[in-house]
Amino acid sequence: MQKLSRIFGVNVVPTFNSLFFESLGIHFQVLHENHCSSPESGTIRGFHYQLPPHGQAKLIRVCQGRILDVSIDLRKSSSTFGQHVKVELEPNDWNQVFVPEGFAHCYCTLEPHTEVNFKLGSPFAPSFARGLTWNDPDLGISWPVSEETAIVLKRDLDRPKFSTITEWFP
């Protein structure tokens, strides 16, 4: 997103502009928003995704703290199928990450008291919600925490490995 000039001593930055997304050919309508707080560094959230017709595009921004944000392409016909993208996000950089439908998303907090804002293109649909194990060695993701020190949400403890997934995005 473009940073706007300082107005009355305050930085003004649009966190969402549908016309900007449309100009890039991205049709993203925000239908739901979450604000997540993680008190401890090393907290892992994900990998989460939803199957069609409730696939969830996400726009992620860090409000406080810092994260390592990782997404995996689950689109079977994609040339980047099974590959991941990772980036560090922090509020001082005023940056965001857009995760399209068809990607599994995860992040690890790098500082205590981290807060993350998610704009979602689809509300939570429990029967379509899926996940992957965050530390699958076949994915080759280098994490800043070990399996022993990571704080993993209870719902993410028994997720399947990528190689065992049978439901994909077209």
Backbone as JSON, one array per atom type, in Angstrom:
{
  "sequence": "MQKLSRIFGVNVVPTFNSLFFESLGIHFQVLHENHCSSPESGTIRGFHYQLPPHGQAKLIRVCQGRILDVSIDLRKSSSTFGQHVKVELEPNDWNQVFVPEGFAHCYCTLEPHTEVNFKLGSPFAPSFARGLTWNDPDLGISWPVSEETAIVLKRDLDRPKFSTITEWFP",
  "N": [[0.83, -1.18, 0.0], [0.43, 2.27, -0.62], [2.15, 4.77, 1.14], [0.77, 7.56, 2.64], [1.29, 11.11, 2.76], [2.51, 12.86, 5.66], [0.08, 14.06, 7.84], [-0.88, 16.61, 9.81], [1.06, 15.82, 11.68], [0.71, 13.09, 11.93], [1.09, 9.8, 10.74], [-0.6, 8.66, 7.94], [-1.94, 5.87, 6.65], [-3.41, 3.89, 4.27], [-5.07, 0.92, 5.09], [-6.61, -0.76, 3.69], [-7.81, -0.74, 0.39], [-10.12, -1.11, -1.91], [-10.17, -0.35, -4.62], [-7.47, -0.12, -5.28], [-6.64, -2.82, -5.09], [-8.28, -3.91, -7.1], [-7.14, -2.62, -9.31], [-4.88, -4.11, -9.59], [-5.87, -6.43, -10.47], [-6.94, -8.05, -8.56], [-9.6, -9.4, -6.95], [-10.95, -8.74, -4.11], [-12.94, -8.84, -1.45], [-13.58, -7.64, 1.71], [-14.91, -9.54, 4.2], [-14.83, -10.31, 6.78], [-13.07, -9.77, 9.84], [-10.23, -10.29, 11.91], [-8.49, -9.85, 14.99], [-5.61, -10.78, 16.38], [-3.89, -11.67, 19.34], [-0.79, -12.41, 20.77], [0.83, -13.3, 23.57], [3.43, -14.3, 24.0], [6.73, -14.63, 22.63], [7.67, -16.71, 19.89], [5.34, -18.06, 19.4], [3.32, -20.12, 17.46], [1.0, -19.94, 14.85], [-1.03, -21.68, 12.89], [-0.48, -23.97, 10.17], [-3.2, -22.68, 8.41], [-6.17, -23.01, 6.43], [-9.02, -22.79, 4.2], [-11.21, -24.85, 2.4], [-12.6, -24.69, -0.98], [-16.11, -24.1, -1.41], [-15.43, -22.01, 0.26], [-12.97, -20.79, 0.41], [-10.35, -18.77, 1.77], [-9.15, -15.69, 1.23], [-6.6, -13.55, 2.5], [-5.58, -10.58, 4.15], [-2.86, -9.48, 5.78], [-1.6, -7.81, 8.59], [0.73, -6.5, 10.88], [0.21, -5.12, 14.0], [1.48, -4.67, 16.37], [4.62, -5.66, 17.67], [6.35, -8.37, 16.05], [6.47, -10.63, 13.28], [7.23, -13.78, 11.65], [6.01, -14.54, 8.67], [4.41, -17.04, 6.82], [3.42, -18.66, 3.84], [1.94, -21.34, 1.97], [1.61, -22.66, -1.24], [-1.23, -24.24, -2.3], [-2.47, -24.86, -4.62], [-3.15, -27.1, -6.91], [-2.7, -27.07, -9.73], [-0.84, -25.08, -10.07], [2.29, -23.56, -10.94], [3.9, -23.12, -8.8], [3.13, -24.88, -6.88], [3.11, -26.35, -3.7], [5.3, -24.93, -2.86], [6.76, -22.45, -0.68], [6.36, -19.11, 0.64], [7.96, -16.64, 2.49], [8.04, -13.96, 4.85], [9.11, -11.25, 6.9], [7.15, -9.34, 9.08], [6.41, -6.18, 10.49], [5.15, -3.46, 12.46], [6.43, -0.94, 12.1], [7.39, -0.85, 9.52], [5.19, -0.51, 8.0], [4.03, -2.39, 6.3], [2.19, -5.0, 4.56], [0.8, -8.28, 3.96], [-0.67, -10.0, 1.32], [-2.55, -12.86, 1.08], [-3.61, -15.11, -1.17], [-6.66, -16.99, -1.95], [-6.36, -20.52, -1.72], [-3.94, -20.9, -0.56], [-2.13, -22.09, 2.24], [-1.75, -20.7, 5.45], [0.52, -19.43, 7.89], [2.06, -18.21, 10.9], [4.84, -17.11, 12.95], [5.44, -15.67, 16.03], [7.83, -13.18, 16.71], [8.44, -11.52, 18.7], [7.5, -10.71, 22.08], [4.09, -10.01, 23.08], [2.75, -9.61, 20.61], [0.63, -8.39, 18.06], [-1.7, -9.12, 15.56], [-3.49, -8.28, 12.66], [-6.1, -9.49, 10.68], [-7.64, -9.26, 7.63], [-10.3, -10.77, 6.07], [-11.51, -12.62, 3.27], [-13.6, -14.33, 3.4], [-15.91, -15.62, 5.76], [-15.3, -17.6, 8.74], [-15.63, -21.02, 8.21], [-16.31, -23.78, 9.64], [-16.62, -26.55, 8.77], [-15.21, -26.59, 6.42], [-12.69, -25.87, 7.07], [-9.22, -26.42, 7.31], [-5.89, -27.7, 8.0], [-2.27, -27.74, 8.17], [0.66, -29.39, 9.43], [2.95, -27.36, 11.13], [5.7, -27.76, 11.19], [6.61, -29.51, 9.22], [9.08, -31.43, 7.83], [9.39, -31.94, 5.09], [8.61, -29.66, 3.78], [10.62, -27.83, 4.02], [10.98, -25.45, 5.5], [12.6, -22.94, 7.23], [12.47, -22.24, 10.5], [12.36, -19.78, 13.16], [12.29, -20.85, 15.66], [12.61, -23.78, 17.72], [11.22, -27.14, 17.68], [10.91, -27.87, 20.3], [10.81, -25.48, 21.73], [8.8, -23.98, 20.6], [5.59, -22.46, 20.85], [2.67, -23.85, 20.43], [-0.6, -23.68, 19.24], [-3.31, -25.52, 20.65], [-5.18, -26.61, 18.82], [-3.6, -26.89, 16.59], [-1.78, -28.89, 17.0], [-2.03, -31.57, 16.08], [-1.95, -31.71, 13.22], [-2.04, -32.72, 9.76], [0.69, -33.88, 7.6], [2.03, -32.29, 4.66], [2.39, -34.12, 2.54], [0.37, -35.95, 2.92], [-2.05, -34.83, 2.34], [-5.14, -34.77, 0.64], [-7.13, -33.22, -0.4], [-7.34, -30.57, -2.54], [-6.8, -27.31, -3.98], [-8.22, -26.17, -7.02]],
  "CA": [[0.0, 0.0, 0.0], [1.19, 3.5, -0.66], [2.12, 5.59, 2.34], [0.35, 8.94, 2.38], [2.12, 12.09, 3.44], [2.15, 13.15, 7.06], [-0.98, 15.05, 7.98], [-0.99, 17.07, 11.19], [1.98, 15.08, 12.53], [0.29, 11.7, 12.06], [1.18, 9.02, 9.51], [-1.87, 8.13, 7.47], [-1.67, 4.78, 5.74], [-4.61, 3.08, 4.06], [-4.84, -0.5, 5.33], [-7.33, -1.47, 2.64], [-8.42, 0.09, -0.63], [-10.58, -2.08, -2.91], [-9.81, 0.11, -5.96], [-6.06, -0.49, -5.48], [-6.61, -4.26, -5.37], [-8.89, -4.1, -8.42], [-6.18, -2.18, -10.33], [-3.91, -5.2, -9.72], [-6.59, -7.62, -10.92], [-7.3, -8.86, -7.39], [-10.97, -9.14, -6.51], [-10.91, -9.09, -2.69], [-13.93, -8.14, -0.65], [-13.41, -7.97, 3.13], [-16.17, -9.98, 4.81], [-14.6, -10.64, 8.19], [-11.77, -9.29, 10.31], [-9.78, -10.8, 13.21], [-7.33, -9.23, 15.62], [-5.03, -11.83, 17.23], [-2.85, -11.24, 20.27], [0.05, -13.5, 21.27], [1.66, -12.72, 24.63], [4.8, -14.8, 24.05], [7.53, -14.83, 21.43], [7.77, -18.13, 19.55], [4.0, -18.64, 19.24], [3.02, -20.53, 16.08], [-0.43, -19.99, 14.5], [-1.23, -22.2, 11.54], [-0.95, -23.52, 8.88], [-4.65, -22.73, 8.28], [-6.8, -22.67, 5.16], [-10.36, -23.29, 4.01], [-11.47, -25.39, 1.07], [-13.7, -24.09, -1.73], [-16.29, -22.74, -1.91], [-15.21, -21.05, 1.34], [-11.56, -20.41, 0.47], [-10.16, -17.49, 2.45], [-8.05, -14.77, 0.97], [-6.28, -12.84, 3.74], [-4.67, -9.44, 4.15], [-2.29, -9.57, 7.12], [-0.81, -6.64, 9.02], [1.14, -6.54, 12.28], [-0.07, -3.86, 14.7], [2.47, -4.55, 17.44], [5.51, -6.81, 17.68], [6.97, -8.76, 14.79], [6.21, -12.03, 12.95], [7.68, -14.42, 10.42], [4.77, -14.94, 8.02], [4.71, -18.06, 5.81], [2.28, -19.2, 3.1], [2.26, -22.45, 1.08], [0.71, -22.76, -2.38], [-1.96, -25.51, -2.34], [-3.19, -24.92, -5.9], [-2.56, -28.27, -7.59], [-2.28, -26.77, -11.11], [0.08, -23.95, -10.06], [3.73, -23.86, -11.13], [4.56, -22.98, -7.49], [2.46, -25.81, -5.98], [3.95, -26.93, -2.65], [6.37, -24.01, -2.47], [6.35, -21.47, 0.33], [6.84, -17.74, 0.63], [7.99, -16.14, 3.86], [8.43, -12.56, 4.98], [8.96, -10.68, 8.23], [6.27, -8.17, 9.14], [6.41, -5.4, 11.72], [4.36, -2.25, 12.22], [7.23, 0.22, 11.71], [7.6, -0.87, 8.08], [3.9, -0.2, 7.38], [3.78, -3.32, 5.21], [1.15, -6.01, 4.72], [0.91, -9.41, 3.05], [-1.92, -10.54, 0.81], [-2.49, -14.31, 0.86], [-4.79, -15.45, -1.97], [-7.28, -18.3, -1.74], [-5.53, -21.6, -2.25], [-2.7, -20.95, 0.18], [-2.17, -22.31, 3.69], [-1.06, -19.57, 6.07], [1.04, -19.64, 9.25], [3.08, -17.25, 11.33], [5.52, -17.29, 14.23], [5.74, -14.38, 16.65], [9.26, -12.98, 16.95], [8.54, -10.66, 19.87], [6.33, -10.85, 22.97], [2.98, -9.05, 22.95], [2.54, -9.34, 19.19], [-0.77, -8.31, 17.64], [-1.83, -9.26, 14.12], [-4.82, -8.01, 12.14], [-6.41, -10.24, 9.46], [-8.85, -8.98, 6.86], [-10.59, -12.04, 5.42], [-12.46, -12.57, 2.17], [-14.67, -15.28, 3.68], [-15.98, -15.89, 7.2], [-14.88, -18.94, 9.19], [-16.56, -22.1, 7.85], [-15.65, -24.9, 10.3], [-16.6, -27.82, 8.04], [-14.27, -26.44, 5.3], [-11.4, -25.47, 7.64], [-8.19, -27.45, 7.3], [-4.58, -27.22, 8.43], [-1.07, -28.55, 7.97], [1.61, -29.27, 10.52], [3.83, -26.21, 10.89], [7.11, -28.13, 11.17], [6.79, -30.62, 8.28], [10.42, -31.3, 7.23], [9.32, -32.0, 3.63], [8.36, -28.32, 3.25], [11.9, -27.12, 4.01], [10.85, -24.1, 6.06], [13.49, -22.65, 8.34], [11.74, -21.47, 11.51], [13.24, -19.16, 14.17], [12.11, -21.56, 16.93], [12.71, -25.24, 17.61], [9.99, -27.85, 18.06], [10.85, -27.92, 21.76], [10.52, -24.16, 22.32], [7.63, -23.36, 19.96], [4.3, -22.48, 21.54], [1.74, -24.2, 19.36], [-1.99, -23.74, 19.68], [-3.79, -26.89, 20.81], [-5.83, -27.09, 17.59], [-2.59, -27.09, 15.56], [-0.82, -29.91, 17.41], [-2.18, -32.82, 15.35], [-2.25, -31.43, 11.82], [-1.36, -33.66, 8.85], [1.81, -33.42, 6.77], [1.69, -31.9, 3.3], [2.37, -35.3, 1.67], [-0.82, -36.77, 3.17], [-3.24, -34.07, 1.97], [-5.81, -35.26, -0.57], [-8.06, -32.2, -0.88], [-6.54, -29.48, -3.05], [-7.46, -26.23, -4.71], [-8.03, -26.37, -8.48]],
  "C": [[0.88, 1.25, 0.0], [1.04, 4.25, 0.65], [1.72, 7.01, 1.96], [1.22, 9.88, 3.19], [1.61, 12.34, 4.86], [1.12, 14.27, 7.09], [-1.1, 15.38, 9.46], [-0.13, 16.22, 12.14], [1.64, 13.62, 12.71], [0.51, 11.0, 10.72], [-0.19, 8.47, 9.17], [-1.55, 7.09, 6.41], [-2.96, 4.0, 5.52], [-4.27, 1.61, 4.3], [-5.64, -1.36, 4.37], [-7.98, -0.47, 1.7], [-8.82, -0.85, -1.77], [-10.21, -1.66, -4.33], [-8.35, -0.21, -6.28], [-5.95, -1.97, -5.84], [-7.18, -4.55, -6.75], [-7.92, -3.69, -9.53], [-5.1, -3.22, -10.57], [-4.56, -6.48, -10.23], [-6.98, -8.55, -9.8], [-8.7, -8.45, -6.93], [-11.09, -9.64, -5.07], [-11.9, -8.21, -1.94], [-13.75, -8.58, 0.81], [-14.78, -8.29, 3.72], [-16.05, -10.22, 6.3], [-13.24, -10.1, 8.59], [-11.49, -9.86, 11.7], [-8.58, -10.0, 13.68], [-6.81, -10.24, 16.63], [-3.91, -11.26, 18.09], [-2.11, -12.46, 20.79], [0.99, -12.92, 22.32], [3.13, -13.14, 24.59], [5.45, -14.9, 22.68], [7.64, -16.32, 21.17], [6.43, -18.83, 19.44], [3.76, -18.9, 17.76], [1.5, -20.57, 15.92], [-0.54, -20.47, 13.07], [-0.5, -23.51, 11.34], [-2.46, -23.71, 8.78], [-5.07, -22.39, 6.86], [-8.22, -23.23, 5.15], [-10.54, -23.73, 2.57], [-12.58, -24.64, 0.37], [-15.02, -24.78, -1.37], [-16.08, -21.66, -0.85], [-13.73, -20.71, 1.52], [-11.41, -19.0, 1.0], [-8.93, -16.76, 1.96], [-7.84, -13.95, 2.24], [-5.35, -11.66, 3.45], [-4.18, -9.3, 5.58], [-1.4, -8.37, 7.4], [-0.49, -6.81, 10.5], [0.93, -5.16, 12.89], [0.94, -3.59, 15.8], [3.32, -5.8, 17.44], [6.06, -7.09, 16.3], [6.68, -10.23, 14.55], [7.03, -12.47, 11.74], [6.41, -15.02, 9.83], [5.1, -15.89, 6.87], [3.41, -18.55, 5.17], [2.77, -20.29, 2.14], [1.19, -22.53, 0.0], [0.09, -24.17, -2.42], [-2.77, -25.67, -3.63], [-2.5, -25.97, -6.78], [-2.03, -27.95, -8.99], [-1.26, -25.63, -11.19], [1.52, -24.4, -10.27], [4.5, -23.74, -9.82], [3.9, -23.88, -6.44], [3.45, -26.4, -4.98], [5.09, -26.05, -2.2], [5.84, -23.0, -1.46], [7.0, -20.11, 0.08], [6.87, -17.29, 2.08], [8.54, -14.73, 3.9], [8.26, -12.16, 6.45], [8.07, -9.45, 8.13], [6.4, -7.51, 10.5], [5.72, -4.07, 11.44], [5.17, -1.05, 11.73], [7.48, 0.29, 10.21], [6.32, -0.53, 7.31], [3.6, -1.13, 6.21], [2.71, -4.34, 5.58], [1.46, -7.14, 3.74], [-0.49, -9.82, 2.64], [-1.71, -12.02, 0.5], [-3.75, -14.7, 0.09], [-5.43, -16.76, -1.5], [-6.37, -19.36, -2.34], [-4.17, -21.7, -1.59], [-2.99, -21.27, 1.65], [-1.3, -21.23, 4.32], [-0.67, -19.89, 7.51], [1.94, -18.47, 9.61], [3.63, -17.62, 12.68], [5.83, -15.91, 14.79], [7.24, -14.32, 16.98], [9.52, -12.08, 18.16], [7.34, -10.94, 20.78], [5.31, -9.76, 22.68], [2.78, -8.62, 21.5], [1.05, -9.36, 18.88], [-0.82, -8.28, 16.12], [-3.28, -9.05, 13.73], [-4.99, -8.74, 10.81], [-7.69, -9.69, 8.87], [-9.09, -10.22, 6.01], [-11.67, -11.89, 4.36], [-13.63, -13.53, 2.34], [-14.71, -15.51, 5.19], [-15.54, -17.33, 7.5], [-16.0, -19.94, 8.87], [-15.96, -23.39, 8.4], [-15.59, -26.2, 9.5], [-15.66, -27.78, 6.81], [-12.87, -26.07, 5.78], [-10.46, -26.67, 7.7], [-6.88, -26.84, 7.81], [-3.49, -28.21, 8.08], [-0.18, -28.39, 9.19], [2.65, -28.19, 10.17], [5.28, -26.62, 10.64], [7.38, -29.34, 10.27], [8.16, -30.48, 7.59], [10.41, -31.32, 5.7], [9.1, -30.62, 3.0], [9.61, -27.45, 3.25], [11.84, -25.69, 4.54], [11.78, -23.96, 7.26], [12.76, -21.73, 9.31], [12.7, -20.9, 12.54], [13.11, -19.8, 15.55], [12.25, -23.06, 16.68], [11.37, -25.86, 17.98], [9.81, -27.85, 19.57], [10.45, -26.57, 22.38], [9.3, -23.48, 21.72], [6.4, -23.5, 20.84], [3.25, -22.66, 20.46], [0.33, -24.3, 19.93], [-2.47, -25.19, 19.68], [-4.39, -27.44, 19.52], [-4.84, -27.38, 16.47], [-1.59, -28.21, 15.88], [-0.87, -31.17, 16.55], [-2.6, -32.6, 13.9], [-1.5, -32.42, 10.93], [-0.17, -33.02, 8.14], [1.3, -33.12, 5.37], [1.51, -33.13, 2.41], [1.12, -36.16, 1.84], [-2.13, -36.07, 2.78], [-3.82, -34.62, 0.67], [-6.8, -34.27, -1.15], [-7.26, -30.97, -1.27], [-7.41, -28.41, -3.65], [-7.23, -26.48, -6.2], [-6.97, -25.44, -9.04]]
}
